[in-house]
Amino acid sequence: MRIVFIAINHFGSSDRNQVLIPAILFVLCGHKNSWSCRCYNCKEAERIEQEQRIQKVDGLIKKRFDAPKAKRQLNSFSNEELICLSAFVRAADTESSFSDISFHHSSFKLSPNKYFDQEIINFLIDASLVCMVSIPEYYNETIESESDLDNIDLFICHYTLNVTDDRLDGIGIWNSLYYPQCRKLSEEQLRELWVKIASHECLEYVICMVEDIGINYWYTDKHLQHIREILKNFSVSQFYCMFFSCLKTATYNQSKNHWNNRETLNKSVVSTLKQSESAISNGWDVRKYSRNRNTTRSTISEVFFNLFFQIDQTGFYECPTTFQFKNDN
């Protein structure tokens, strides 16, 4: 007797993922030649296809994010690595532990905006300090190649620490990162980290303000470049003041000149740069605004300015470039 096999695929899967089923089984299970058929064999073929997809995605995840065999020693961290990892641990869900770190239930604000969140997590992965444990299941349906991993929201994945110490167990390492021993940083290191955090706090204000008036924010490196130039002479607090004024003018001119939203966004940032330059040349005294309910302090700001720099809210109200240090640290 000759057995005929029928190749089926579900939900637009490629020919490579087709499953061969004996034709006689379709008769026995009541199969109907339709994409909506829910007979036993169709459901089994769907299950096999789903397992193959999950295995493929797991392989891509391990290739990109899996930890190296050697763990990082707790005493080998650079200052920036310690600050970022301490903030990462502090911002995690309250039920997080050494081997299961997540952020999407009762976590705190890691950084001023989602772009900095991604930057911090990528930095920790590249430094072999954390490795990814799992991703949300719905990504299994959208990831086809390694390039698709660039679109993963790293903030909603699960992680484990890739850190070891000869004297401490997992709980001890976790506690030492949650309550880090403050180190002495050079003035150059302090200013560099200050500018990085401050620039993203300014960007957070831009995002909140434009989205508050119905404009979806489009990220571009130029925005951060302009902001860093402004921070050479002004504080985050003063940036708030200047951008608020420039955004009002930009939205007025949008209705007058029929600009699109993206042009209004870009013009408001560029205008803030120009206003800062005018303030310098004319000796204007720029007012200092306070944070609002949408721009509360982030965990990395608290860790850096409270534990390592120890100037608290001064980091928001003073210029990171012109601030006068009282002593060596």
N, C-alpha and C positions, 0 to 999 in steps of 0.2 A: 504494500500500500504506500502510495506517495503522500507525504504530509506537506501541505502548502503553508508557508509562513507569511504572515502579513505584518508589514512594518508600520508602526503607528508613532506619532509624536504629538505632544500636547502643548497647547498654549504657545504656539509659534516657536517651539524649540527647533534647532537646526537638524539637518539630516543626520549629522554625526551622533545625535543623541536618540535616534529612533530605537524603539524596542521591538524585537521580533516576537510575535505571538502565533502559535499554531492556529490556522483558520478554524479548525474544528472546535476550539475552545470558545470562539466567538458565538457559535451556534448554541453551545451548552450553557453559556452564561447570559444569553439574551442580549448580546451586543447589538447596538444600532449604529449604523454608519453616520455618526453625528458627533461634532465636537463636544456636545453636552451630554453624551452617553456616560452613565455612571455605573456601568456593569463592573463585575469583579475584576476582569482583566484590564479594563481601562484604568480603574483606580490603582491596580498593581503597577501598571506601566507608569502612571503618574508618580507613584511613590518611588520607584526606581530612578526615574528622571530627577526627582527632587533630591534624592540621596547623592546622585552623581554631581548635581549642581553644588550642594553643600560641600562635598569633598573638594571640588575644584576651587571654591571660594576659600576654604580653609588652607589649601595649598598656597594660594596667592597671598593670604594674610601672613602665613608663616614666613614666606619668602621675603616679604617687605618688613614685617614688624617683629619677627621672632627674636628673642634675646640671644646674644652670643653665649658660648659655653662658659666663659669666665665671668663671674660676677664682679661688680665694682666694690672695692673696699670703702667702707664708710669714711675713713680718714683720707681718702684720695680725691675728694671733691674740690673743684674750684669754687671760688666765692659765688659766682653766678649760678653754678649748678646747685649749691646748697640752698641759696635763696629760692630758686625756682622749685626745687623738690620739696622744700619746707612749705611753700605756698600750695603746691599740688596736694600734699598730704592734709594740710589744714582745711582746704576748700572741699575735700571729698565728703561724701555722705557720712553721717555720724556712725553708721553701722559698717563702714569700710574697715578693712584690715590689711595687713601686709600683703596677702595674696589675692585680695579681691577689692579693688579700689574703683568706685563709681561716683558719678556726679549728678544723676538725674532724679533723685528722690528728695533728699533733704540737705543738699549741698549748699555751700556758700559761693559767693562770686569769686572766681579764680582771678580774673584780670578785668581791666576796664571794658573790653569788647571781645566778641567771638574771634576776631582775627588774631588777637594777641593770645587768646586761649589756644588756638591751633598752633601758633608759633612756640608757645611754652611747651606743649605736649610733644610736638615734633622735636624740639631741642632735647627734651629728656629721653625720648626714644633713641635719637641719634647718639646721645651720650651713654647709651646702654644702662641708664638708671632705672627705667621702667620698660616693661614689655606688655603688649596687648594680649589679653586672655580671651576675649570674645567680642563680637559685634552684634548689634540688633539683628534679629532674624530677617527682617524685611530687606536688608541689604543683599541677602542671598538671591533675590529675584532681579536685582539691578546690576550686579557686578559681573561683567563678562571678561574683562582683561585687567592687567595690572594697572593700567592708566585710570581705570574707574576708581581705584583706591584713593586717588587724589580728591575725590568728592565726598569721602566719608567725613562725617562730623565726629572728630576724635573725642569730643566732650561727652558723647553718649555711649562710649565703649567702656569695657572693663579692663583693668590693668592689674599687674602685680609688680612689686618692687624687685629689682635685680641687684640687690645690695647685700653684702655680707660683712660680718665683723667677727673677729676671733673671740671677743669677750661677751657679745650680746646675741640674744636670740631674736626672733622676728618681732616680738613685742617691744623688746629693748631698742631695736633699730627704729621702729615706728615712733616710739616716744622721743628718741634723740633727734628725729627729724621734725617732730611736732614742736618740741621745745629746743631748738638749735642753740648751740653755744655761739654767742656773738663773736665774730672775728673782726680784726682791725683791717679795714680796707683803705687803700690809698685814695687820695683826693681824685685822681684820674678815674679809678674804678667807681667811686661814688657818683661822680658827675655823669659818667657813661650810663650807668644803670638808672640814674635819676632821669636823664633825658629820654631813655627808652620808655619808662613807665609814664612820664609826663606827656610824651607825644601821643601815647595811646589813650590817656585820659582826655586829651584835647579831641582826639578822633571820636571818642565815645560821645562827647558833647555834640559834635557835628552830627553824628548818626541820630542821636535822640532828638535834636532840634529839627532836622529836616524830615524825619519820619513823623514828628508831631504835627507837621503841616501837610502830611499826605504825600511826601516825596520818598520813594524807595531809594535807599542808599546804594550807590555803586562804588565798590572799593577800587582805588587806584593808588599805586605807590607815590604818585605825585602829591597826593593829599598829605601823606606823612612827611614827605620831603619839605613841603611848604611849612608844615607845622614845626618841624625841627629848626627851620630857619628862624621862625618867630620866637622859639624858645631860647634863642641865643641872647635875647634881650628882655623877654617877658616871662611871666609865670603862667601856669595853667589858669589860674584865677583871672588874670588879665586877658588871656585868650578868650575866655568865656565872654567877657565884656565886648571885645572887638568883634568876635564872630556873631554875636547876637545882633549887633548893629548892622553888620554887613549882610546878614541873612534877611533882615527886614527890608533893606534897600533892594536886594536881589529879587525878592518875591514881588515887590512893588513894580520893578522894571519888567518882571516876567509878564504880568498882566498888561503892561503898557506896550511892550515890544513883542509879545507872543513868543517868548522863549519856551523851550521844552524844560521838563523838570531836571534833566541831567545837566543842561546848561546852567540852570539856576544854582544847582549844587556846586558845580565847578567854579562859577563866578563868585559865589559867596566865600569859598576858601581862598581863591586868588585875591579877592578884595581885602580879606583879612590880612594877608601878607602885605599888601600895599599900604593898608592903614597902619600896620606896625612900623613900616619904613617911614611913613609920614610922621608918626608919633616920635620916632627917634630924631629925625631931622628938625622937627619943630619943638622938641622938648616938652611934648604933652605929658601930662600926668594921667596915665590910664587907670581907670577904676578897677577894683578887685571884686569880682563876683564870688558868691559862695556856691557850693554844690547844691544840686536840687534832688528831689526824691528819685529821679531816674539815673543819677550819676553818683550813687553812694560809693564809698571807698571799697576797693577790691582787696582780696586777701594778699596778693603780692605787694600791694602798696603798704598794707599794714606791716607785713613781715620786714620789708626793706626799710621803711621810714621809722618804724618803732623799735625793731630789734637790732638792725645793723647800722643804720645811720643815726637813729635816736633823735630825730628832729620832729617827729609826729606830723601835725598838720602844716608845719612850715613848708614841707615839700610841695604843697598845693599852692601856697600863697607867695612863695619866693621863686625867683628865676634860677634854674639849675646851673646856668653858666656864670652868672655874676654874683651868686651867693658867696658871702665872705665867711670862710671857716675860722672858728675861734682857735682851733689848735690843729695838730696833725691829723686828727680824725674827728 
